[in-house]
Amino acid sequence: MPVAIFGDRSCGKTIFLSLLYESQIRYTNSKENVGAGEFRFTTDPSFTSIFGNIRTNLTKGQWADATLKGNLGKYKFKYGYRRMISVGSEASSRFDIMDFTVYDIAGEDLDILRSLEQYRESIATGTYKGEFDFNSLSTSFQELLKCNVLVFLIDLSKINSEARSERFIEMRNYDVFMATLISAVSKYKSIVYEKDEKKAKIYPIFILTKYDLLDKNILKMNNWPETYRDLPSEKTGIRGIFKSKEMTKEEFAKEILIKYYGDTMALSKGGAIANVPFDKAGFFFSEINTEQNEDGEIIPKLIKVKGSVVLDYSDNEYRSFIDRFRKIANEMPDEVKEDQEFRGVRG
């Protein structure tokens, strides 16, 4: 099951992948999982080495290197989810096995979406035919558009309410960029839809990154909580009656995007017109807490948990993210899962 990671420069894609690996380890070794045997994962030795070293560097206070322009990072994992009813004694019969391949490209490879001067000129002269040229995109970007599982990283550190300030303009430009990215996905998948409806179906996920860097004034003026971690994942109640009025994490994520990244949310909703439903997207938060070292540099924060020193990040969000792929795997047609394996990519 190929999974595309989309996001602008410095939005946290590499850190997201690093924390996903960390979460796979924690999930497997967690006390509740060891007893139930609910989740297992394995990967190629080269990926074990890559992510293991990144994990070590994070604990040393060193951030992961960014993906280089022109590279299409490819990371493969094999997930095993325990079957409700197992038959036989073989491991393969006790687990639903899912091949999980993540594709990541540099934010610079998406810069073509920022310029589009050729289209502005053709629109001004009346020669534009309303057909975006996907061949103008990098090969890496074109490969990602083929994926059905799409993960969009949204950088919350750019949120700002000071009108006409440089940071406000930066936020607006970021919103337009992400909206353009969503529009490109919708356009591409709508073309595929006409040929093969199954291959055009998408399973979108929005990951809101850097919540810890949200301006405290933004939280105060919106009466938002200082942390999303205490919000419930879903409404509780008896048979849907007397459901809690407390905002869920998904509702909170949508409220943030609607208020400050309105273009992005509007274009995702508009995808339904092109037979590309973003409406059923999952929403998660990715947050790694930080602190200052002796030199005043911002580094990943470490905490002690039951005598062990670990990274301080949104572990439960990543665990929910991993669990969601079980649901996606059950919904996605087998021919679609097996068809998408890109050959000859760098990574």
Phi, psi and omega in degrees: 000098178292139180232124180264134176254115180250141176175158181282175178301139175062025179274349177108024182295313182295319177296321178302313180295322179296317180288332175296317178296316177303318182291325177299321179292313181296318181299313181298319185269359181296149184302316182291329180281325179301321180287320184272335183063038186287324188224139174221155173212157174212166181202174179291147180305326181294321179287326175301318180292315182300306184285329176297319179291321177298317179300317179296317181295323178298320180290339176274356180091019180249129180282155179289148177290147178287156175292133182283146180302138178087354179262140174247098180291136182229118182233127186246133174230156173240118181262144174234120178250129183298133177285148179297321178233114181261146180235129179084182185249354181287145180301322183295336180273343181267348183230143166277117185264135180227125173278125187238106181247123182254130177248130183227133176237164180289147177300330179297334180289348179263000187297340179301332180289342180276328187273290177047032181299326181299326181282323178298318181293317181291329176292318181296326182269357178079014182259355181288132183259007178076022180241110179290136181270099181291344177290345179282348179278158178295156179302320180299316181296318180299323180294319181296327180295341180283341183291151176265330177265116186240123180248119181253122178265125182248119185277110182280346182291345182274351182297133182205147182241008181274094185307137177068006175281164180298319180292326178294316178296322178298319178296316180297317179297321179296317179299315179297320180297311181295323177296320178296321177298315178296320179297321178296318178297315181299317180297314182296312183292331178293327176291317178296324183303322181295336182261321183207101185300321182295318182287343180274343183294137182242156176234086187275149177221132175254127177248116179270116184258159172062039177300328181294343180261005175297133181302132181299331178293327177294317179298317184293314184292335179261358184057042179267151179290152179291339175220144177274350191296334182273353179285143180288155179283333180207165179292141177248152180163173180268111178052036177082358181265144179055043178293150181299141178274356180293139181290135177276168178298321179295316178297322179295316179300316180296321180297319178299312183293318181298321185283321186245339177235057185297322180298316181299314181293319182296317180292328178292322177292325180291344179300335181299331179294329180263021181062030179236089187279101172278351186301330183264025182292152172269152181232128180221162177248139174240116184219126172242118182288151186231169175208171179262138175273187184295337179267005180083009180276146178277123182228162178299140181274140177249144177228161177260128177233110179053044176085356180252140178268122184224166175291145179261102182209178185281070184302315183296327178295320179291324179295319177295323178298316178296318180296328182296331182290338173295317179295317180297317181299325180286334182271329187283131177301142183301322183294333178283317179299321186275341187281332190262088172226108187281133183257150172072019179272156177271140178162000000 
